């Protein structure tokens, strides 16, 4: 038996009756289609107890199960989400799920429904209703009037008790959407309090920032029980008890009250059905019996699900096994010792253990309909989509090369797999400068730029950063280092005349602006005013400076750019990709500049402090990086000395702000859009921001060789929202960088160097108010 089958594992109970016939493990001489037990996943001690009682009954009636499975094993987990994972990993066989859970199970865990419940009058559905105590909530005449009330829900995964009500509130614009990817945030802001169990589980709280508002009326204070499936206010009857004790409104099945008031616990509280009424969607009231005209939607019947890993034949045997259970134990016997499938009070005050107590029969779902999309239709799917709706419909990311475009499409697919909003689209404009124009004109929405391009985007197109990359430092920046080979002791930054240099790109913040400003500021190179390209072309013998020949920078060479040709002599691209300022030039970017040093004839490369370690000691598998060791390279310090690669804090040319995601600023700045974009990236990195050896998993901060740093830097550990006062290129880049840019770029505004941080802050305020 697999690891999920025996004893107490992972802190959860798993029981199989010790007195199963020995033949069930060694082969069954009397028949029987399987010696392995059917593994049923439960979510509470009470449900586990009932499941064990069913397993014991099956042992007693062993001969009746000869033509199907002959034993049952019960495995307890904390909630149905964990059960879905169990089945997905083939460590469980069946679990009973609500119709919204059927969606989650099918969408994310490849589970399918095989049997569904049938209710009174042959119904294959039930109604979602809102129940209140008579004479209460007199101020509520519209759905928006429910804001500030205390609400009770069976579970955050319940279709009738959560999805339909929340979807209705959102659709009717009674509830504002606070978080496009977490409607729990919206509900928490709408209600004053309540109980919706499991809102704090990882599945429903991916960022870990859900409010406790919808747990403050739950029935237990014990850790591990409070606001979980084990809370006494979990489930439909639990939600009704929440209404009796603490709540003002409860979202239930249409027959919950009728069943509950007949229980001993409710009778002891003195309540009768006439004490309650329905709250209709239009704000009117109705009696409990008028649920067909006063409801919040129809809910498909609960179903029993299994894994798609099981063959059709295996599913059919499971169906026969479940039908046999209903046949033998679905009717109450005069013998009090005989197991009764719908006897719940024997095990707890809760209802609906294993199956809904109002189930009349289980009917098999034909194989052609064993799909969550087929099972869930119409209004239900609309509701599922509504709770995931976003006021910002889409976000268009602009990239600069086919390689980045390919990764962008993969990221889009990954986001769609998790149903993240807004919808992401991708466009390739061939250069960061074209992306700047596209964003400014509304053809695109976001792009990821390094410091030099953040400056250009802000100065020329009024774009602003709103999220920054964090690497291995506490702050959103990194060190700029000059790197040379250990066996080339003659190269140092105090005298680079006649040397061959490697740069990530022209006007690149770390690879050009800081190094050239250092050389010019210390009079180590003739400035030629602010024409750093001319200065470099006359000082260095050869270089690879991707973009040095582009039209965008020809202003410094009389409009021809021909005098800068030697700045591309070390570049490796071919045709139109030669010396291109994008990933189609192999020596573009930090890893490209390091490759230029390794094999392109460079004497010194200007890099990020992590670049060498990212590409040596076997970390990069490409042939050019093989046999390259950290000890083969050294840092060139400002005083002419050298240090090991690891001592970048003591030996560097300065710091530069990390890469950032930019969007429109000024009068075109939109708070709602920026919040939706940042929210999307926060959730995306939660799902895809971790390292993984699984090639099937998309990784945001990873680039497939031969490329590096596609869209995001590969060394990014997380994306961080920028505070409002940093959402402008002046304060984000800092005064030292602005001064450096002014030294090396003739088109940089002369006033930039004199702009204080206070003035920059005022610019942000004016932008916000405009």
LOBAFI-611457 format. One line per 3 residues: number of its first residue (from 0); for each residue x, z, y of C-alpha. Coordinates in steps of 0.001 Angstrom, whole numbers, plus 500000, padded with zeros to 6 digits. Each point is the difference from the previous one (the first is absolute). Example, Ala and Ser with C-alpha at 12.3 -4.5 7.8 and 13.67 -1.06 7.14 Angstrom:
<nodes>
0	512300:507800:495500 | 501370:499340:503440
</nodes>
This chain:
<nodes>
0	500000:500000:500000 | 501273:499297:503520 | 501137:502604:502490
3	496513:500380:501460 | 498504:501190:496740 | 501246:503484:499051
6	499936:503526:501308 | 500392:500945:503595 | 501821:497324:501935
9	500721:499618:503709 | 498008:503154:500693 | 496701:498633:498645
12	498215:500834:496780 | 499737:497516:497158 | 498187:501079:496874
15	499360:498399:496656 | 498261:502049:497370 | 502398:501389:497417
18	497500:499614:497212 | 499663:496217:500077 | 500020:498599:496467
21	503510:499416:498751 | 498982:496503:498991 | 499396:499091:503621
24	503745:500056:500558 | 501262:498500:496738 | 497419:497280:499726
27	496327:500366:499185 | 499139:499424:496331 | 496280:500113:500764
30	500088:497318:502661 | 500158:500523:503733 | 501511:497452:502342
33	502624:502204:501624 | 501921:503103:499110 | 500880:500516:503659
36	497543:502008:502127 | 498174:498660:503008 | 501567:501744:502998
39	497405:501000:502629 | 501321:501077:503403 | 498245:502951:501648
42	500376:501499:503479 | 499038:503667:499733 | 500227:502916:497554
45	496215:499820:499534 | 500077:496293:499213 | 502950:500599:497676
48	498041:502724:498188 | 497001:497699:499553 | 502259:497185:498813
51	501589:502333:497427 | 496528:500971:498798 | 499190:496310:499560
54	503257:499495:498106 | 499076:502870:497686 | 496559:498486:499414
57	501583:496672:499090 | 502164:501761:497426 | 496883:501570:498504
60	498251:496620:499892 | 503124:498154:498922 | 498227:497735:497507
63	497673:498652:502702 | 503031:498605:501846 | 501520:498279:496956
66	499410:496530:501500 | 501680:500800:503302 | 502498:502519:501351
69	499801:503263:498097 | 501413:502570:502431 | 500106:500904:503657
72	502811:501473:502079 | 499376:501513:503428 | 502672:499802:502703
75	499461:501851:503263 | 501319:498827:503347 | 499388:501234:503534
78	497806:497099:501111 | 498850:496525:499078 | 502897:498388:501865
81	502384:501646:497562 | 497767:498944:497119 | 500209:496389:501157
84	503792:500195:499964 | 499858:501519:496524 | 497930:497107:498666
87	502089:497445:501868 | 503058:501379:498201 | 498194:499794:496618
90	500097:503784:499633 | 496210:500245:500060 | 497110:497852:498832
93	496787:500742:501902 | 498778:501710:503133 | 496584:500188:501658
96	500071:498735:503577 | 497809:499669:503061 | 499498:496419:501215
99	502490:500410:502867 | 502491:501354:497503 | 499303:496900:497889
102	501171:497970:503009 | 503168:502084:500379 | 500640:499936:496246
105	499634:496235:499799 | 501771:499171:503246 | 503050:502192:499504
108	500175:500985:496320 | 498702:497016:497998 | 497117:501962:498504
111	496636:498477:499088 | 496514:501434:499396 | 498771:499699:496386
114	496880:502220:499960 | 497597:500947:502769 | 497373:502644:500435
117	496302:499184:500077 | 497669:502332:501876 | 496272:500754:500302
120	497659:496983:500106 | 502772:497821:498585 | 501944:500127:503283
123	503612:498864:499940 | 500561:501587:503383 | 499107:503047:502046
126	499388:500592:503692 | 502321:501631:502502 | 498064:502447:502185
129	500715:502430:502819 | 498396:503408:499431 | 499437:502716:502601
132	498118:503265:500094 | 496559:499633:501545 | 499905:500928:503631
135	503718:499481:500587 | 501958:497409:501967 | 497083:499513:502369
138	502349:498410:502538 | 500864:497172:497591 | 498003:496870:500793
141	502709:497374:499462 | 503040:499750:497777 | 502313:500729:502923
144	498230:503345:500415 | 501593:501090:496709 | 503322:500299:501801
147	501088:503616:500033 | 497945:501057:496984 | 501256:501657:496800
150	499718:497538:497115 | 500261:500449:496234 | 501218:497210:497729
153	500393:499935:496195 | 503459:498449:500235 | 501985:497720:502236
156	499871:497433:497168 | 496217:500157:499492 | 498123:496771:500672
159	496631:501572:500741 | 501340:503212:501480 | 502782:498602:502177
162	500541:496233:500164 | 496443:498920:500798 | 499375:502743:502609
165	503348:499494:501757 | 499595:496204:499885 | 496537:500308:501520
168	501306:502200:502828 | 502814:497542:500712 | 497824:496894:499763
171	497402:501434:502370 | 502821:500918:502418 | 499109:503671:499811
174	503491:500881:498748 | 503091:498708:501792 | 502860:498614:497910
177	502976:502275:500606 | 502295:498667:497290 | 499609:496487:498593
180	501531:501029:496681 | 498522:503450:499527 | 496300:500466:500673
183	500410:503714:499224 | 501626:500292:503417 | 496946:498405:501582
186	497613:502293:498115 | 502063:503076:500877 | 499734:499125:503682
189	496246:499435:499684 | 498880:503123:498144 | 500674:503544:501166
192	500594:501190:496456 | 498944:499580:496425 | 501217:499548:496466
195	501208:496720:498497 | 502186:500903:497073 | 503292:498194:499345
198	500546:498865:503594 | 503452:501622:499832 | 501182:498306:496803
201	502797:497433:500260 | 497608:497159:499215 | 497787:500757:502981
204	502672:501506:502258 | 502946:497583:499757 | 501626:501059:503284
207	499320:503692:499435 | 498272:500381:503353 | 496340:500434:499009
210	498162:502738:501851 | 498637:503049:498172 | 496679:499587:501835
213	498183:498666:496953 | 501364:502793:497838 | 499000:502918:502235
216	496572:500365:498383 | 501147:499712:496396 | 499187:502721:497519
219	503368:501350:498894 | 503044:501294:501833 | 502282:500005:496955
222	502944:497576:500204 | 499635:497196:497494 | 496227:500444:499945
225	499042:499941:503688 | 498750:496546:501002 | 500785:498489:496584
228	497870:498788:497104 | 500022:503611:498751 | 498434:501356:503195
231	496508:501419:499437 | 498664:497610:502662 | 501325:496920:498169
234	497511:497514:498557 | 496415:499363:500990 | 498673:503433:499107
237	503062:501569:501601 | 499247:498073:503168 | 496445:501312:499883
240	501314:503577:499659 | 502231:499301:503002 | 496858:499112:501960
243	498321:503251:498933 | 502951:502203:500934 | 501870:498356:502886
246	498957:496446:500784 | 497413:498286:502150 | 499691:496713:498105
249	500914:498906:496465 | 500331:496497:498591 | 498604:499977:496468
252	498361:498012:497231 | 496280:499615:500490 | 499240:502409:497142
255	502710:502619:500582 | 497684:502484:501702 | 497313:499645:497315
258	502516:500806:497276 | 501819:502697:501945 | 496990:502097:501010
261	499154:500450:496333 | 503376:501549:499254 | 500303:503753:499676
264	502541:500335:502808 | 497803:498215:502551 | 496857:501843:498937
267	501835:503271:500573 | 500553:498945:503611 | 496256:499563:500443
270	499945:496303:500884 | 497372:497483:498945 | 499915:496228:500447
273	497537:500266:502880 | 502667:501730:502100 | 501845:496692:500398
276	499392:496540:501390 | 501732:496648:500327 | 501657:498757:503175
279	499432:496268:500269 | 502436:497531:501547 | 497657:499464:502969
282	500020:503735:500753 | 496553:500716:498571 | 499248:502491:497209
285	498329:499517:496648 | 499104:502075:496970 | 502366:500075:497020
288	497633:497774:498035 | 500267:497189:502560 | 503583:499118:499103
291	499143:496332:499325 | 499155:499462:503678 | 502318:502623:501502
294	503476:499530:498581 | 503491:498941:501051 | 500448:497364:497314
297	499868:499208:496300 | 502907:501124:497839 | 500892:498218:496737
300	499900:502265:496973 | 503019:501996:498947 | 502013:498368:497254
303	502544:500810:497330 | 503235:498114:500540 | 502989:499069:497892
306	503183:497999:500472 | 500233:496217:500005 | 502977:500498:497684
309	497473:500493:497218 | 498836:496867:498219 | 496355:498964:499946
312	499810:501183:496402 | 501349:503436:500940 | 497510:500262:502847
315	497146:499111:497674 | 501037:502788:497624 | 500099:502399:502949
318	496504:498891:500961 | 498768:500678:496460 | 501664:503417:500082
321	498269:500920:503269 | 496634:498690:498831 | 500306:502085:496861
324	500667:503099:502143 | 496824:499337:501975 | 498023:499315:496835
327	501025:503273:498349 | 500163:502317:503009 | 497855:498372:502702
330	496817:501851:499057 | 499571:503729:500011 | 499680:501458:496530
333	497904:502959:498918 | 503212:501373:498534 | 501664:501942:502865
336	503392:499625:498297 | 499902:496206:500093 | 501959:498344:502796
339	497850:498477:502768 | 501711:497437:502227 | 498008:500872:503135
342	500133:503771:499723 | 502081:501001:502999 | 498996:503558:500807
345	501498:501127:496709 | 503418:499201:501428 | 499618:500677:503722
348	497624:500007:502941 | 501185:496464:500756 | 498211:496819:499070
351	501068:496613:498686 | 502791:501010:497620 | 501369:496930:498153
354	496784:498086:500814 | 497260:500318:502603 | 497375:502459:498794
357	497162:497639:500911 | 501355:497261:497728 | 497360:498731:497587
360	502185:497627:498049 | 503397:498331:500059 | 499941:496220:499885
363	502979:497823:499242 | 501345:497640:502602 | 500604:496482:498615
366	503641:498958:499980 | 499344:497267:502546 | 498793:502658:502462
369	502826:502466:499377 | 501475:499599:503449 | 499649:502240:503029
372	499083:497090:502286 | 497233:498888:497640 | 498785:503562:499557
375	499935:500751:503726 | 498061:497520:502084 | 498305:499485:503335
378	499506:503025:502181 | 502407:502165:498051 | 502949:497659:500551
381	498972:499640:503631 | 500152:503782:500345 | 503422:500131:498372
384	501216:497404:502488 | 498319:501770:502936 | 501822:503303:499491
387	503210:497964:500074 | 499049:498060:503121 | 502210:499893:503069
390	499137:499198:503640 | 503213:497976:500153 | 499394:497199:497468
393	503524:498649:499533 | 503657:500320:500939 | 502219:496911:500152
396	503690:500633:499373 | 502487:497498:501378 | 503265:499317:498138
399	502965:497742:500653 | 500889:498309:496711 | 498570:498752:496687
402	501652:502944:498242 | 498239:502501:502244 | 496762:498056:499705
405	500166:500261:496209 | 500493:503767:500183 | 497212:500262:502560
408	497605:498268:497605 | 501004:502396:497219 | 499406:502927:502336
411	496598:498572:500882 | 499101:499769:496305 | 501179:503574:499415
414	497886:501279:502889 | 496980:498110:498705 | 500526:501596:496590
417	499513:503413:501630 | 497154:498674:502221 | 501937:500983:503112
420	498599:498997:503383 | 500241:498195:502337 | 500547:496870:497939
423	503571:498791:500340 | 500905:496377:500671 | 503409:498364:500365
426	501410:497206:502159 | 503544:498618:500127 | 501099:498892:503453
429	503640:499299:499105 | 501546:502380:502529 | 499437:503385:501535
432	499686:498386:503431 | 497125:497828:498786 | 498413:503123:498501
435	500233:501733:503373 | 498083:497169:501636 | 497435:499896:497190
438	499282:503717:500304 | 499727:499801:503769 | 497556:497089:499695
441	497889:501768:497358 | 500929:497625:497162 | 501692:502893:498181
444	499761:503758:500313 | 503196:501653:498773 | 503620:499310:499104
447	502996:502121:499081 | 502906:499677:502443 | 503447:501515:500367
450	501087:501605:503281 | 501238:496819:501686 | 496749:498183:499320
453	497939:503051:500963 | 501663:499761:503400 | 499341:496255:500315
456	496414:500383:498787 | 499325:502730:502524 | 501705:498317:502932
459	498649:496483:499557 | 496724:500485:498087 | 498897:503544:500785
462	500025:501009:496324 | 500307:503658:499063 | 501290:501880:496915
465	497565:502349:498246 | 501710:500844:496674 | 503678:500488:499273
468	502064:499932:496825 | 501785:503156:498901 | 503177:499629:497971
471	502233:502807:498760 | 500113:501818:503347 | 497479:502448:501419
474	499489:497830:503082 | 498706:496443:500341 | 503401:498406:500528
477	503263:499180:498249 | 503713:499705:500705 | 501677:496718:500890
480	503320:499638:498189 | 502848:497502:499994 | 501236:499355:496457
483	503190:498374:498822 | 501773:499600:496669 | 502271:502791:498872
486	502800:497515:499262 | 499882:498621:503571 | 501633:502812:502013
489	500691:497814:503047 | 496377:499667:501115 | 498639:502603:502429
492	497319:499942:502685 | 502479:500527:502829 | 501369:496504:499534
495	497797:497431:498293 | 501265:496943:501874 | 500434:497095:497622
498	498204:501805:497209 | 497085:498700:497926 | 496842:502068:500396
501	496706:500307:498132 | 496741:500937:501753 | 496428:500408:498695
504	498682:497791:502807 | 500390:499061:503625 | 498693:502667:502395
507	499378:502180:496969 | 499909:503602:501176 | 502522:501436:497564
510	501872:496844:499109 | 500489:498573:503488 | 498747:502061:502940
513	501819:503267:499187 | 503318:498459:498803 | 500251:497490:502861
516	498964:502619:502583 | 502698:502303:498610 | 502661:497290:500330
519	498863:498984:503490 | 499505:503527:501309 | 503518:500997:498875
522	501567:496845:501448 | 501132:498878:496568 | 498458:496585:500566
525	499365:497900:503103 | 496341:500378:500999 | 499239:496639:501649
528	497327:501823:501946 | 497383:500773:497420 | 500599:496937:497833
531	500962:501708:496742 | 499765:496806:497947 | 502667:498312:502089
534	502071:503159:499929 | 499836:500125:496207 | 500607:496293:499445
537	503182:500143:502089 | 501221:503331:498615 | 499354:499576:496262
540	501463:497123:498016 | 497069:499573:497659 | 496795:501895:499339
543	496608:499883:498398 | 497418:500943:502606 | 496667:498673:498664
546	497968:498576:502856 | 502943:499382:502314 | 499055:496320:500324
549	496265:500551:500433 | 498213:498749:503115 | 499058:503547:500844
552	503619:500854:500857 | 501325:496750:501417 | 499597:501195:503553
555	503506:501428:499887 | 501765:496734:499158 | 498756:497574:502548
558	496923:499228:497926 | 501886:498323:497142 | 501178:502895:497860
561	502889:497810:498786 | 502718:502389:501243 | 498637:502595:497562
564	500631:497893:496914 | 502813:502222:498722 | 497472:502855:499848
567	498457:498214:497032 | 503141:498785:498242 | 499879:502756:497394
570	496300:499577:499256 | 498952:498755:496594 | 496570:498412:500426
573	499379:496297:499568 | 497965:497463:501932 | 497499:501568:502394
576	500803:503429:498519 | 503602:499872:501211 | 500594:502958:502291
579	496252:500626:500087 | 498790:503360:501246 | 497947:500715:496879
582	500438:500657:496294 | 500552:496335:499163 | 503546:500461:501315
585	501804:501956:497234 | 502139:501877:502542 | 497017:501168:502085
588	499183:503672:500315 | 502072:503039:499085 | 500586:499056:496363
591	500691:496437:501084 | 502623:501162:502499 | 501610:502140:497302
594	500023:497000:497643 | 501705:498043:502794 | 502705:502672:499977
597	500278:499976:496199 | 500191:496271:499385 | 499578:498146:503289
600	503376:500560:501584 | 498996:502754:502388 | 502410:502694:501151
603	497407:502420:501322 | 496230:500365:499613 | 497642:501952:502252
606	497516:501772:497775 | 497586:502852:499476 | 501654:503132:498632
609	498287:499573:496607 | 500742:496298:499511 | 503230:500315:498013
612	498572:502586:497598 | 496914:497817:499461 | 502101:497089:498749
615	502955:501423:498040 | 500693:502082:496905 | 497648:497889:497909
618	496908:500461:502181 | 499754:496288:500774 | 500137:497746:496946
621	500880:496694:501663 | 503337:498521:499091 | 501456:500365:503498
624	499431:503771:499919 | 501365:500566:496509 | 503145:502106:499758
627	499586:501080:503624 | 500689:503713:500422 | 499381:502360:502892
630	503705:500767:500081 | 500742:496321:500707 | 498646:500429:503557
633	500659:502246:502976 | 498379:500817:503319 | 501738:498993:503235
636	499791:502820:502521 | 499879:499710:503765 | 503421:501594:500382
639	501679:497405:497780 | 500104:502169:496869 | 498241:499492:496700
642	497795:502179:497834 | 498244:499757:496620 | 496547:498402:499913
645	498352:503406:499484 | 501250:501352:503352 | 497736:497865:502166
648	498895:502983:502099 | 503559:500440:501314 | 500925:496313:500082
651	497413:497692:501559 | 499252:497894:503065 | 496765:501784:500848
654	496421:500382:498857 | 497126:497510:500112 | 496270:500564:499622
657	498706:499017:496590 | 497914:496903:499337 | 496391:500320:501103
660	496622:498343:499571 | 498790:498492:503266 | 496665:498786:501352
663	498422:499032:503306 | 500463:502309:502962 | 498927:500173:503617
666	496437:498900:500729 | 499707:498678:496439 | 500840:503340:498414
669	497118:501113:497761 | 499955:503603:498767 | 497624:499241:497142
672	502119:497106:498766 | 503259:501940:500196 | 498444:502934:498157
675	498630:497682:497277 | 503341:498199:499609 | 502011:503209:499753
678	497439:501451:497606 | 500360:496956:497755 | 503784:500324:499872
681	499806:503744:499354 | 497809:499466:496956 | 502036:496992:498862
684	503213:502004:499964 | 498260:502823:498164 | 499180:497586:497185
687	503006:497684:500184 | 502730:501800:501933 | 501716:501624:497036
690	502842:498582:497953 | 498978:498834:496562 | 501800:498308:497141
693	496786:498296:498981 | 500278:496356:501024 | 496206:499729:499909
696	499623:502462:502868 | 500210:498740:503554 | 502541:501885:502104
699	499707:499863:503781 | 503573:501045:500637 | 501679:497712:497514
702	501114:496374:500079 | 500668:497860:496966 | 503476:498509:499915
705	501495:497893:501441 | 498197:501384:503037 | 500212:503365:501717
708	497925:501796:502632 | 497006:497686:499794 | 497481:501162:502618
711	501071:503653:499625 | 503528:501304:499575 | 500641:500706:496322
714	501384:503436:500913 | 496730:501032:501650 | 498759:503325:498672
717	496762:500040:501939 | 498126:498556:502965 | 499255:502483:502771
720	497324:499778:502678 | 501458:500030:503485 | 498557:502440:502534
723	498166:498344:502853 | 502814:500602:502477 | 502419:498086:497744
726	497763:496947:499691 | 501975:497979:502524 | 503348:498344:499542
729	501713:502008:502759 | 499543:503510:498601 | 500188:498814:496401
732	503363:498265:500382 | 501469:502572:502382 | 501997:499688:503187
735	503362:499429:498329 | 498702:496964:498167 | 498375:498637:503164
738	503336:500321:501790 | 501757:498245:497143 | 497509:497155:499958
741	500457:499480:503723 | 503729:499594:499467 | 499648:497259:497384
744	496870:498081:501023 | 499630:498132:503260 | 496236:499842:499610
747	499632:503746:499677 | 498310:501357:503093 | 502465:501593:502388
750	497469:502703:500743 | 500033:501058:496356 | 503274:501822:500375
753	498583:502188:502761 | 496676:500779:498348 | 499847:503688:499160
756	498080:501466:497100 | 497444:501361:502451 | 499405:496535:501349
759	499682:498685:496458 | 497395:502629:499272 | 498049:498951:503075
762	500064:496415:498765 | 498356:501149:496771 | 497313:501902:501906
765	499256:497014:502248 | 499755:497810:496923 | 497517:502357:498395
768	497840:500204:503091 | 500005:496270:500685
</nodes>
